[in-house]
Every structure is written in C-alpha cells, then in structure tokens.
C-alpha cells in the first residue's frame, strides 16, 4: 500500500482519487476536497484497479438513495469484472440478505430483521451493555491506563453482540479480529472474510440444531420462512454491521469528548448528555465513511456525471459532512474536534443512517448501545485523561471506515468492587 499525504493541489482532476492509500486514513478531508472539486459525483478507486463513482453532494446522495428504478444494490454484474482476490470483495460481494437485495426480496429480508430487533427490549439491551462495561473495566481498571479502542470499544461490541446472537464471551476476540481484517480492505481482507464467514456458519449450524433465546433462533423461526442459507447471510450482515461501525462510533465519540476538556467536565457533571457527542460524530466523523453502494441498471447521466453500468456508485457520508461545513452549517475546521452540542438527536442531515428503502432499520438500538457504553465508562472512570493530543492519534487504513487505531488514556486505578462503583 502506498503512503501518500498530498496537499490539496496534488490530485489530478482526471485521475481517480485513491481512497485505498495510507494518506486517506491520515487526512481524509484532502481526498474529499479532491472529490468535491469534480462536482457532486467524483471518480475514485476503492482498491488498486477498482474504480468507483463517489457521491459527495447531498442532493445527489438523496436522489441515489431513493431511486430504485435507476439503481440497484445487486453487485453481481460488477463482481464479474473484479479479480477474485480484490481486497474490497469482503465488503461488497453479493449475498442473499437485505443489503444486496432489491424489490420484494429486500422487503422480505428487511421485514424479518426489523421484527427480530423489535423483540429486544431497551432495558434488556441496556443491561447487556452495562454488564460488558463492567467486565472490561474489571480487566483494565486496576492498571490506571488503557487503550479505549482495543480494550474497550471493540471488545465491548463483541461482548454485546455475541450475547444477542447467543454466543459465549470466549468467542469475542475471534469475532473482533476477523471483522477488523475484513473492514480494512487490505492484504488480510480475504482471510478476515473467510474467518468471519466460518464464525457465522458455525453459529447458524448450532442454532439450527438447537434453538435459543437469541436473534439467529428467532430468524430461523420467522414467518417469512427464510432458508438456513438466507439466515446465515442475514446474520453475516447484521452481526458485522452492528459490531464494526458501532465500535467506531464509540471510540470516535470518546476521542472527541476527551480531546475537549470543557465538554468532558460538563459530561461527567451531568450538565450535558453523551448523545450530543454521538450526534456530532455522525455529522463530522461518521464511522462508516464511504458505503451505501449502488449500481446503475443501465448507463445514465446523473448530476453531471455519465454513470456506466456495473461500476460501484458509493455514497461518501464523510464528504457530505465536509460539504455541510463548507456551506456554513455548524461545524469545526476539518480534522478538529467539534464544540459538541446543539444538535437534536433526531437530526439525520448527516445521512449516516442512509435514506430511502435501505435506511438503517436499527438506529435506535445503535444509539442506545453507544450512549450507554460511554456514560457507563465515564461513571466507572470519571477522570479519564488522553495520553496523546488528538492530532497525534492514528487511524486504520481502508476506504470504507473512519476508525481509530488506538485511544490511549490514563485514570485513577479502579476495581469493580470499590465503594461507589456503579451498580
């Protein structure tokens, strides 16, 4: 992978903007500037030799997300043009689930997912998060230092989602590692996809033999009559989409909170809700930065660009946030923490939940997990202090996500059995 941190004039307007470069993780805003300079639809590469159209204009994004006649979510015509070892296949390959379906199949798959998650009571989900936080703080709390990515945000999601999907805590590390490899889209992407696929196949085989009070068992028995293969790929989608972006949402929010001492003091005093920080991350540092992938059913002119069939059309939620700031809406300079607060929790102008028929069906569950995790952590450890300034933090490579490598902190050592610990 090439290391490249160009200035804003270094990009050629005719050459694709290479989102797979290391420089994109270091400073994505320069790459978004280059894409936006091409108009509301730019030209990029997701991996070497894998071109894509990238939508950076809000109106164009909304038109794309709502136009089911012109655009499809089925990637199979594109897959026929891509090498079998392409590192982005793990995130883009067709599978029989709601993400890659259109029409009646999409309605059937999506309906089963909504029904499945509707069975999860908020108080039950909250209790699962609290338990996971207690487990993790019990591991690193006595040390007085931790990495809030590798020791908190990511393992917490593995613990929470494994409990929802009927898996033991002991499997959490395996899930975390496999998803991390697949999401980064690098040399280990195929290995990560295979490991994660094997993880899900084992899970469905076990639940097919013996049901439990968990999401896969409910899907297997759903009135929609999904086959075991369809259930497998629904779980493949929801377990991965639940773990990875939510972990990034938590760690990105924590980095912004801890990088802003004035905000952190209002958080720990209860004067300002954690939701403010979470909503600001969705607006300005969204964890799934480039996705919402569509394919033109036939060549078409779209917002000034000629879109060929069988070429990915990607929504850049990260670039949309930059466009909001450039248009004078509330926001900080690129790469700087927000002066958190002021947005309504239901303000979805960032489009991080997508829009149209494929909009995220479980956003409330995600928000509950993220806010409860942060609130509970700061109750356990009220004097968290970042070891590094925010501009020295590093980010994981990959064209799809905005994900910290690590978030080192220090604090007064604490054990779960200390007086005054959260119950």
Wavefront OBJ file of the C-alpha trace (Angstrom):
o trace
v 0.000 0.000 0.000
v 1.369 3.398 -0.984
v 1.972 6.010 1.677
v 0.797 9.350 0.378
v -0.199 12.586 2.114
v -0.765 15.032 -0.756
v -1.555 18.683 -0.499
v -4.872 19.764 -1.949
v -3.411 20.610 -5.368
v -1.587 17.283 -5.766
v -4.593 15.386 -7.156
v -5.228 15.285 -10.883
v -8.824 16.092 -11.730
v -8.861 13.362 -14.370
v -7.169 10.638 -12.314
v -9.190 8.690 -9.752
v -8.821 9.745 -6.126
v -7.244 6.723 -4.456
v -9.164 6.024 -1.262
v -7.046 2.943 -0.588
v -3.881 4.950 0.097
v -2.459 5.304 3.572
v -2.823 9.067 3.203
v -6.594 8.738 3.164
v -6.590 7.375 6.709
v -4.195 10.125 7.826
v -6.217 13.014 6.381
v -9.402 12.053 4.518
v -10.511 15.672 4.188
v -7.924 16.375 1.494
v -9.243 13.456 -0.521
v -12.814 14.623 -0.029
v -11.807 18.072 -1.250
v -10.394 16.481 -4.396
v -13.591 14.507 -4.957
v -15.813 17.527 -4.383
v -13.738 19.549 -6.853
v -15.007 17.156 -9.540
v -18.650 18.005 -8.784
v -21.369 16.182 -6.836
v -20.165 12.867 -8.291
v -16.423 12.202 -8.266
v -14.184 9.459 -9.654
v -12.151 7.317 -7.270
v -10.519 3.948 -6.636
v -11.594 1.765 -3.698
v -8.611 -0.537 -4.242
v -5.900 -0.666 -6.907
v -7.702 -1.135 -10.222
v -11.198 -0.973 -8.650
v -12.811 2.302 -9.789
v -15.987 3.782 -8.375
v -18.143 6.862 -8.632
v -18.306 8.661 -5.278
v -21.272 10.871 -4.458
v -20.267 13.915 -2.397
v -23.303 16.174 -2.921
v -26.279 15.909 -0.584
v -28.951 16.298 -3.281
v -27.218 13.703 -5.461
v -26.944 11.324 -2.487
v -30.645 11.611 -1.692
v -31.574 11.068 -5.329
v -29.374 7.976 -5.473
v -30.695 6.520 -2.224
v -34.347 6.934 -3.281
v -34.143 5.990 -6.985
v -34.803 2.245 -7.080
v -35.736 2.301 -10.766
v -32.359 3.569 -11.990
v -30.069 1.996 -9.390
v -29.767 -1.478 -7.893
v -27.980 -2.883 -4.830
v -27.109 -6.135 -6.623
v -23.317 -6.211 -7.222
v -23.146 -9.404 -9.278
v -22.618 -7.699 -12.677
v -19.753 -5.738 -11.098
v -18.294 -8.833 -9.414
v -17.802 -10.414 -12.836
v -15.334 -7.607 -13.653
v -13.235 -7.820 -10.457
v -10.314 -10.075 -9.622
v -11.122 -12.875 -7.188
v -8.505 -11.615 -4.737
v -9.673 -7.995 -4.684
v -9.393 -6.740 -1.083
v -12.781 -4.969 -1.187
v -14.814 -8.052 -2.106
v -15.407 -8.910 1.535
v -17.400 -5.702 1.958
v -19.032 -5.686 -1.490
v -19.651 -9.290 -2.565
v -23.283 -10.304 -3.234
v -25.026 -12.301 -0.549
v -28.742 -13.116 -0.159
v -29.518 -10.527 2.504
v -31.202 -7.161 2.828
v -28.129 -5.096 1.919
v -27.753 -6.575 -1.571
v -31.437 -7.117 -2.419
v -33.998 -5.076 -4.322
v -37.769 -5.160 -4.557
v -39.759 -7.936 -2.911
v -36.665 -9.797 -1.710
v -35.452 -6.685 0.075
v -38.851 -6.130 1.720
v -38.870 -9.745 2.937
v -35.349 -9.642 4.332
v -35.711 -6.195 5.880
v -39.037 -7.066 7.488
v -37.531 -10.099 9.193
v -34.668 -8.013 10.580
v -36.983 -5.326 11.930
v -39.172 -7.958 13.583
v -36.096 -9.590 15.089
v -34.721 -6.412 16.634
v -38.165 -5.277 17.789
v -38.081 -8.209 20.210
v -35.118 -6.682 22.054
v -36.394 -4.552 24.913
v -34.387 -1.365 25.606
v -33.936 -2.288 29.269
v -32.502 -5.673 28.246
v -30.089 -4.116 25.747
v -29.046 -1.542 28.355
v -28.327 -4.308 30.861
v -26.168 -6.166 28.323
v -24.115 -3.024 27.713
v -23.700 -2.369 31.442
v -22.538 -5.934 32.001
v -19.993 -5.686 29.155
v -18.616 -2.394 30.500
v -18.232 -3.944 33.958
v -16.361 -6.936 32.502
v -13.941 -4.730 30.563
v -13.331 -2.170 33.308
v -12.645 -5.107 35.607
v -9.821 -6.092 33.254
v -8.052 -2.758 32.800
v -9.387 -0.583 35.632
v -6.806 -1.645 38.239
v -3.943 -0.669 35.898
v -4.850 3.010 35.656
v -4.300 3.005 31.897
v -5.975 1.512 28.840
v -6.475 1.688 25.097
v -10.137 2.617 24.668
v -10.199 1.150 21.142
v -8.522 -2.224 21.611
v -9.534 -2.739 25.237
v -12.948 -1.096 25.331
v -14.894 -0.086 22.199
v -14.128 -3.102 20.030
v -14.282 -5.875 22.676
v -17.401 -4.270 24.155
v -19.246 -4.641 20.848
v -18.079 -8.231 20.549
v -19.410 -8.969 24.038
v -22.752 -7.244 23.449
v -23.422 -8.695 20.013
v -22.240 -12.169 20.925
v -24.728 -12.130 23.806
v -27.532 -11.034 21.458
v -26.606 -13.716 18.933
v -26.313 -16.490 21.509
v -22.535 -16.886 21.648
v -20.245 -17.069 24.694
v -17.923 -14.276 25.810
v -14.979 -16.526 24.989
v -15.676 -16.129 21.258
v -15.481 -12.322 21.351
v -11.811 -11.929 20.390
v -12.273 -14.162 17.362
v -15.174 -12.042 16.113
v -13.319 -8.782 16.691
v -10.169 -9.832 14.827
v -11.984 -11.277 11.796
v -14.181 -8.202 11.281
v -11.233 -5.852 11.657
v -9.317 -7.589 8.875
v -12.299 -7.609 6.515
v -13.224 -3.962 7.071
v -9.752 -2.581 6.394
v -9.799 -3.977 2.861
v -6.052 -4.652 2.804
v -3.838 -7.694 2.357
v -5.642 -9.644 5.103
v -9.186 -8.830 3.904
v -9.813 -12.226 2.270
v -8.526 -14.017 5.348
v -10.776 -11.904 7.571
v -13.802 -12.577 5.351
v -13.147 -16.334 5.492
v -12.695 -16.282 9.281
v -15.834 -14.244 9.813
v -17.820 -16.402 7.386
v -16.735 -19.531 9.247
v -17.731 -17.912 12.531
v -21.265 -17.225 11.265
v -21.644 -20.658 9.624
v -20.759 -22.379 12.898
v -23.264 -20.203 14.727
v -26.156 -20.986 12.359
v -25.330 -24.689 12.355
v -25.501 -24.703 16.162
v -28.793 -22.771 16.258
v -30.315 -24.947 13.529
v -29.662 -27.958 15.729
v -30.727 -26.323 18.990
v -32.639 -23.057 19.289
v -32.045 -20.459 21.983
v -33.476 -17.134 23.103
v -31.401 -15.169 20.614
v -31.529 -13.374 17.283
v -30.454 -16.240 14.961
v -33.014 -18.597 16.508
v -35.757 -16.006 16.040
v -34.738 -15.569 12.399
v -34.754 -19.301 11.765
v -38.345 -19.450 13.061
v -39.558 -16.215 11.462
v -42.846 -16.420 9.475
v -41.022 -15.148 6.385
v -39.648 -18.687 6.083
v -36.000 -17.801 5.482
v -33.815 -20.724 4.490
v -30.780 -21.555 6.644
v -28.600 -20.010 3.920
v -30.634 -16.788 3.974
v -30.471 -16.686 7.764
v -26.718 -17.186 7.577
v -26.260 -14.164 5.353
v -28.708 -12.018 7.307
v -26.640 -12.749 10.412
v -23.409 -12.148 8.469
v -24.718 -8.672 7.676
v -26.251 -7.690 10.997
v -23.513 -9.024 13.266
v -20.848 -7.242 11.218
v -22.824 -4.029 10.717
v -23.652 -3.968 14.412
v -20.129 -4.554 15.684
v -17.781 -2.566 13.481
v -19.486 0.818 12.904
v -20.820 0.959 16.476
v -17.353 0.326 17.910
v -16.004 3.142 15.739
v -18.874 5.410 16.784
v -17.981 4.879 20.449
v -14.230 5.361 20.040
v -14.624 8.390 17.751
v -17.004 9.993 20.239
v -14.695 9.270 23.171
v -11.740 10.794 21.318
v -13.689 13.991 20.713
v -15.002 14.160 24.284
v -11.596 13.580 25.865
v -9.977 15.995 23.436
v -12.278 18.751 24.686
v -11.782 19.204 28.471
v -14.577 21.764 28.761
v -17.057 19.348 27.260
v -15.783 16.407 29.306
v -16.337 18.321 32.536
v -19.957 19.024 31.599
v -20.420 15.363 30.689
v -19.141 13.986 33.993
v -21.183 16.552 35.931
v -24.320 15.523 34.074
v -24.851 19.012 32.618
v -24.664 17.790 29.020
v -25.759 14.434 27.559
v -23.459 11.977 25.818
v -25.920 11.996 22.922
v -24.559 15.419 21.926
v -21.123 13.930 21.256
v -22.518 10.900 19.432
v -24.635 13.056 17.131
v -21.657 15.297 16.357
v -19.598 12.242 15.356
v -22.371 11.186 12.977
v -22.217 14.643 11.429
v -18.480 15.200 11.217
v -16.585 11.934 11.664
v -19.063 9.242 10.760
v -17.721 5.725 11.410
v -18.840 4.296 8.053
v -17.405 6.997 5.832
v -17.975 5.585 2.329
v -20.605 2.963 1.583
v -24.288 2.839 0.528
v -23.133 1.173 -2.693
v -25.407 1.160 -5.752
v -25.056 0.107 -9.390
v -26.739 1.724 -12.384
v -29.070 -0.730 -14.121
v -28.055 0.873 -17.430
v -25.738 3.764 -18.398
v -27.236 7.040 -17.213
v -26.448 10.726 -16.811
v -26.585 11.578 -13.115
v -25.846 15.001 -11.610
v -23.377 15.905 -14.347
v -21.599 12.536 -14.483
v -22.029 9.734 -17.014
v -22.560 6.617 -14.900
v -21.676 3.308 -16.501
v -23.430 0.103 -15.563
v -21.581 -2.419 -13.364
v -19.426 0.261 -11.716
v -19.980 0.963 -7.991
v -21.646 4.239 -7.040
v -20.641 4.959 -3.443
v -22.160 7.480 -1.048
v -19.425 9.392 0.786
v -21.021 10.181 4.126
v -17.664 11.606 5.200
v -17.527 14.044 2.280
v -21.149 15.037 2.865
v -20.169 16.197 6.354
v -17.345 18.275 4.884
v -19.801 19.810 2.417
v -22.091 20.811 5.304
v -19.223 22.646 6.980
v -18.220 24.359 3.730
v -21.789 25.553 3.230
v -21.702 27.370 6.517
v -23.564 24.962 8.769
v -22.409 24.287 12.300
v -19.057 22.539 12.372
v -15.384 22.719 13.176
v -12.483 23.004 10.722
v -11.575 19.738 9.068
v -9.913 17.355 11.470
v -10.730 19.379 14.604
v -13.000 18.267 17.467
v -16.455 19.791 17.460
v -17.581 22.219 20.149
v -20.057 19.485 20.998
v -23.727 20.264 21.491
v -26.632 21.987 19.839
v -27.916 19.283 17.520
v -31.146 17.419 18.041
v -30.675 13.636 18.459
v -33.075 13.029 15.554
v -31.208 15.390 13.215
v -30.185 12.999 10.439
v -28.968 15.583 7.919
v -25.590 13.822 8.054
v -27.176 10.802 6.247
v -25.052 8.423 8.344
v -28.158 6.253 8.720
v -28.558 6.368 4.923
v -32.008 7.165 3.494
v -34.726 5.651 1.340
v -35.737 1.993 1.451
v -32.287 0.890 2.663
v -32.055 3.331 5.596
v -30.694 1.754 8.779
v -33.565 -0.097 10.485
v -31.904 -0.283 13.913
v -30.577 3.219 14.546
v -32.216 3.466 17.974
v -30.505 0.274 19.111
v -27.170 1.650 17.896
v -27.619 4.964 19.672
v -28.619 3.218 22.889
v -25.536 0.967 22.826
v -23.151 3.844 22.068
v -24.522 6.305 24.606
v -24.880 3.737 27.391
v -21.333 2.472 26.813
v -19.827 5.952 27.078
v -21.971 7.001 30.033
v -21.205 3.835 31.958
v -17.464 4.052 31.259
v -17.275 7.652 32.483
v -19.231 6.706 35.614
v -16.682 3.999 36.369
v -13.683 6.162 35.446
v -14.623 9.845 35.862
v -11.074 11.191 35.465
v -10.146 9.745 32.068
v -7.282 11.678 30.512
v -5.913 11.197 26.965
v -2.246 10.247 26.751
v -1.860 11.854 23.315
v -3.336 15.029 21.834
v -5.987 14.258 19.266
v -3.861 15.345 16.299
v -1.342 12.606 17.163
v -3.849 9.750 17.104
v -3.594 7.321 14.193
v -6.335 5.833 12.025
v -6.825 2.402 10.498
v -6.450 2.188 6.710
v -9.334 1.306 4.430
v -11.702 3.072 2.023
v -14.915 2.409 3.942
v -14.478 3.422 7.580
v -13.184 6.157 9.871
v -11.656 4.122 12.664
v -9.002 4.899 15.262
v -6.070 2.535 15.673
v -5.842 3.240 19.405
v -7.021 5.733 22.030
v -4.615 5.531 24.998
v -5.844 7.026 28.278
v -4.849 7.146 31.928
v -7.006 7.448 35.038
v -7.077 6.716 38.751
v -6.952 2.913 39.185
v -10.362 1.442 39.958
v -11.749 -2.026 40.676
v -15.384 -3.087 40.275
v -15.731 -3.851 43.987
v -14.609 -0.403 45.147
v -17.131 1.625 47.177
v -19.167 3.929 44.969
v -18.802 1.779 41.852
v -21.821 1.792 39.508
v -24.251 -0.976 40.301
l 1 2 3 4 5 6 7 8 9 10 11 12 13 14 15 16 17 18 19 20 21 22 23 24 25 26 27 28 29 30 31 32 33 34 35 36 37 38 39 40 41 42 43 44 45 46 47 48 49 50 51 52 53 54 55 56 57 58 59 60 61 62 63 64 65 66 67 68 69 70 71 72 73 74 75 76 77 78 79 80 81 82 83 84 85 86 87 88 89 90 91 92 93 94 95 96 97 98 99 100 101 102 103 104 105 106 107 108 109 110 111 112 113 114 115 116 117 118 119 120 121 122 123 124 125 126 127 128 129 130 131 132 133 134 135 136 137 138 139 140 141 142 143 144 145 146 147 148 149 150 151 152 153 154 155 156 157 158 159 160 161 162 163 164 165 166 167 168 169 170 171 172 173 174 175 176 177 178 179 180 181 182 183 184 185 186 187 188 189 190 191 192 193 194 195 196 197 198 199 200 201 202 203 204 205 206 207 208 209 210 211 212 213 214 215 216 217 218 219 220 221 222 223 224 225 226 227 228 229 230 231 232 233 234 235 236 237 238 239 240 241 242 243 244 245 246 247 248 249 250 251 252 253 254 255 256 257 258 259 260 261 262 263 264 265 266 267 268 269 270 271 272 273 274 275 276 277 278 279 280 281 282 283 284 285 286 287 288 289 290 291 292 293 294 295 296 297 298 299 300 301 302 303 304 305 306 307 308 309 310 311 312 313 314 315 316 317 318 319 320 321 322 323 324 325 326 327 328 329 330 331 332 333 334 335 336 337 338 339 340 341 342 343 344 345 346 347 348 349 350 351 352 353 354 355 356 357 358 359 360 361 362 363 364 365 366 367 368 369 370 371 372 373 374 375 376 377 378 379 380 381 382 383 384 385 386 387 388 389 390 391 392 393 394 395 396 397 398 399 400 401 402 403 404 405 406 407 408 409 410 411 412 413 414 415 416 417 418 419 420 421 422 423
